[in-house]
Amino acid sequence: MQKGYWIVRAGQFEYPEGASRTRNAVIEFPSYQAALDCWKSPEYRQAIKLRQPVSDLDLVIIEGYLDAPPG
Protein backbone atom coordinates (compact mmCIF):
# COMPACT_ATOMS: atom_id res chain seq x y z
CA MET A 1 0.00 0.00 0.00
CA GLN A 2 1.35 3.43 -0.94
CA LYS A 3 1.39 6.14 1.68
CA GLY A 4 -0.73 9.29 1.49
CA TYR A 5 0.38 12.72 2.73
CA TRP A 6 -1.71 15.17 4.73
CA ILE A 7 -2.27 18.38 2.75
CA VAL A 8 -4.94 19.83 5.06
CA ARG A 9 -5.85 18.54 8.51
CA ALA A 10 -8.30 20.54 10.64
CA GLY A 11 -7.26 24.20 10.91
CA GLN A 12 -9.27 27.36 10.44
CA PHE A 13 -11.87 27.35 7.65
CA GLU A 14 -15.07 28.98 6.46
CA TYR A 15 -17.87 27.57 4.36
CA PRO A 16 -19.81 30.45 2.85
CA GLU A 17 -22.25 28.08 1.12
CA GLY A 18 -23.56 24.63 1.94
CA ALA A 19 -22.56 22.60 4.96
CA SER A 20 -19.35 21.23 6.39
CA ARG A 21 -18.05 19.08 9.20
CA THR A 22 -16.26 20.60 12.18
CA ARG A 23 -13.00 18.97 10.98
CA ASN A 24 -11.84 18.53 7.40
CA ALA A 25 -8.83 16.82 5.88
CA VAL A 26 -7.25 16.49 2.45
CA ILE A 27 -4.82 13.65 1.81
CA GLU A 28 -2.70 13.45 -1.34
CA PHE A 29 -1.78 10.08 -2.82
CA PRO A 30 0.67 9.41 -5.66
CA SER A 31 -2.27 8.48 -7.90
CA TYR A 32 -6.02 8.01 -7.99
CA GLN A 33 -5.48 4.25 -8.02
CA ALA A 34 -3.22 4.47 -4.95
CA ALA A 35 -6.02 6.25 -3.05
CA LEU A 36 -8.52 3.56 -4.05
CA ASP A 37 -6.06 0.83 -3.11
CA CYS A 38 -5.55 2.43 0.31
CA TRP A 39 -9.30 2.63 0.91
CA LYS A 40 -9.73 -1.03 -0.03
CA SER A 41 -6.65 -2.28 1.84
CA PRO A 42 -6.88 -4.73 4.75
CA GLU A 43 -4.99 -2.22 6.93
CA TYR A 44 -7.58 0.49 6.36
CA ARG A 45 -10.43 -1.96 6.83
CA GLN A 46 -9.04 -2.54 10.36
CA ALA A 47 -8.82 1.21 10.98
CA ILE A 48 -12.44 1.65 9.86
CA LYS A 49 -13.56 -0.70 12.63
CA LEU A 50 -11.92 1.60 15.18
CA ARG A 51 -13.23 4.83 13.62
CA GLN A 52 -16.86 3.95 12.98
CA PRO A 53 -18.09 3.78 16.60
CA VAL A 54 -16.73 7.25 17.43
CA SER A 55 -16.98 9.34 14.27
CA ASP A 56 -18.86 10.09 11.06
CA LEU A 57 -17.13 10.37 7.71
CA ASP A 58 -17.92 11.90 4.35
CA LEU A 59 -15.24 10.63 1.97
CA VAL A 60 -14.55 11.66 -1.60
CA ILE A 61 -11.76 10.14 -3.66
CA ILE A 62 -11.13 12.42 -6.62
CA GLU A 63 -8.50 12.51 -9.30
CA GLY A 64 -6.18 15.50 -8.96
CA TYR A 65 -5.43 18.26 -11.41
CA LEU A 66 -1.81 18.28 -12.50
CA ASP A 67 -1.57 21.07 -15.12
CA ALA A 68 0.29 24.23 -14.18
CA PRO A 69 -1.60 27.54 -14.44
CA PRO A 70 -0.95 29.62 -17.59
CA GLY A 71 1.66 32.30 -17.57
C-alpha positions as CSV (number, residue, x, y, z in Angstrom):
1,M,0.0,0.0,0.0
2,Q,1.3,3.4,-0.9
3,K,1.4,6.1,1.7
4,G,-0.7,9.3,1.5
5,Y,0.4,12.7,2.7
6,W,-1.7,15.2,4.7
7,I,-2.3,18.4,2.8
8,V,-4.9,19.8,5.1
9,R,-5.8,18.5,8.5
10,A,-8.3,20.5,10.6
11,G,-7.3,24.2,10.9
12,Q,-9.3,27.4,10.4
13,F,-11.9,27.4,7.7
14,E,-15.1,29.0,6.5
15,Y,-17.9,27.6,4.4
16,P,-19.8,30.5,2.8
17,E,-22.2,28.1,1.1
18,G,-23.6,24.6,1.9
19,A,-22.6,22.6,5.0
20,S,-19.3,21.2,6.4
21,R,-18.0,19.1,9.2
22,T,-16.3,20.6,12.2
23,R,-13.0,19.0,11.0
24,N,-11.8,18.5,7.4
25,A,-8.8,16.8,5.9
26,V,-7.3,16.5,2.4
27,I,-4.8,13.7,1.8
28,E,-2.7,13.4,-1.3
29,F,-1.8,10.1,-2.8
30,P,0.7,9.4,-5.7
31,S,-2.3,8.5,-7.9
32,Y,-6.0,8.0,-8.0
33,Q,-5.5,4.3,-8.0
34,A,-3.2,4.5,-5.0
35,A,-6.0,6.3,-3.1
36,L,-8.5,3.6,-4.0
37,D,-6.1,0.8,-3.1
38,C,-5.5,2.4,0.3
39,W,-9.3,2.6,0.9
40,K,-9.7,-1.0,0.0
41,S,-6.6,-2.3,1.8
42,P,-6.9,-4.7,4.8
43,E,-5.0,-2.2,6.9
44,Y,-7.6,0.5,6.4
45,R,-10.4,-2.0,6.8
46,Q,-9.0,-2.5,10.4
47,A,-8.8,1.2,11.0
48,I,-12.4,1.6,9.9
49,K,-13.6,-0.7,12.6
50,L,-11.9,1.6,15.2
51,R,-13.2,4.8,13.6
52,Q,-16.9,4.0,13.0
53,P,-18.1,3.8,16.6
54,V,-16.7,7.2,17.4
55,S,-17.0,9.3,14.3
56,D,-18.9,10.1,11.1
57,L,-17.1,10.4,7.7
58,D,-17.9,11.9,4.3
59,L,-15.2,10.6,2.0
60,V,-14.5,11.7,-1.6
61,I,-11.8,10.1,-3.7
62,I,-11.1,12.4,-6.6
63,E,-8.5,12.5,-9.3
64,G,-6.2,15.5,-9.0
65,Y,-5.4,18.3,-11.4
66,L,-1.8,18.3,-12.5
67,D,-1.6,21.1,-15.1
68,A,0.3,24.2,-14.2
69,P,-1.6,27.5,-14.4
70,P,-1.0,29.6,-17.6
71,G,1.7,32.3,-17.6
